[in-house]
Amino acid sequence: MSFELKTTFPTVLEVSPQHKKLNGLIDEIEQQKLLLEAWKQAQHEIRAYSQKALMPAYRNLYATLFDQMQTLWNSLSIYDLNKTDSAKVEEKIQALARLLQGSHLLNQIQIDEVEKMHAYYQQASEYNNKKKVKNKEERFFDEPENIEFQTDNDFEDWNSDEYAQAREQAKLKRQQDKQTKAEKLVNQSLKTVYLKIASIIHPDREQDEAKKAEKTELLQRANEAYEQEDLFFLLKLQLEVEQSRNGSNKGLSTEQVKFYQQALEAQSQALKSQIQELIDSLVWSNKAKIAVQKSKGQLNIEQLYKQIDADVSAVKQQLKAEKQRLSFMGKESGLEMLLEHGVL
């Protein structure tokens, strides 16, 4: 819930550099709130258009990929393939099974077949890994002169993997800590700002009836904003009442400016996250997400529709290519050609 802030406080002409920065943050947040609202209003229309345009194309594509998987599986028993080619075919089948697993674009019979295929190759992979470990252990005892060399290599690989994993976990923790800190700051700011406003504009301390009525209305809005956790409205209101009371923007202390800046930045970050989550839920492809990012915060529905149409065209082109590949897979000569040119 948002509120329109209108007061009759005198206009302040003198603006400090610190407050100019705060005004910039306020303007940025207002634009973000408008952008978020625009996305919310457009999301149903965009989602419906995407479903209507993209879903049939993707469904046909996945059905074709399923047919490829089945055709290649049958080819292993029908055609007389050498060991190398058989391995390539099985690798392709396994890749298709991974891609199709858990897809909502297949019917239940197809999903069951994909699960069987995926389980088969997963078991085969586990068996091969155990076999490799056993062979490695046998070589370990048969060739003692290589013990130190193998151990060093294994340690380097392990250390590299562990380092990359630890670095990724540390990065994720920093992001989580930053988000937690921002949320904590917003929660603390809500109460702090609300109490400060209430102490300044409380109508019981006003003798003038007109100003008392105005402050009563402002306090009511502040109460509603506090209940709705609308920190942005409360911050704007506090800035105005502080400046009106002091008669100048220079009345804000360094600590107050720092507090406002941190709280506003936290609010801005929260809005950015909401906008990005909404975009991710509406946009299918990375190309469309890039197009939205290039708009620099300006929602352009027509541009997004054009990108969806471009995505549909790309999927249809891929479908055409996959159907042609499937037709080659159905013949021994065609399959051999695909294998020979490395385009299986």
Secondary structure, DSSP 8 states (H G I E B T S, - for coil): ----------------HHHHHHHHHHHHHHHHHHHHHHHHHHHHHHHHHHHHHHHHHHHHHHHHHHHHHHHHHHHHHHS---HHHHHHHHHHHHHHHHHHTT-TTS-HHHHHHHHHHHHHHHHHHHHHHHHHHHHHHHHHHH-GGGHHHHHHHHHHHHHHHHHHHHHHHHHHHHHHHHHHHHHHHHHHHHHHHHHHHHHHH-GGG--SHHHHHHHHHHHHHHHHHHHTT-HHHHHHHHHHHHHHHHSSGGGS-HHHHHHHHHHHHHHHHHHHHHHHHHHHHH--SHHHHHHHHHTTT---HHHHHHHHHHHHHHHHHHHHHHHHHHHHHTSHHHHHHHHHHT--
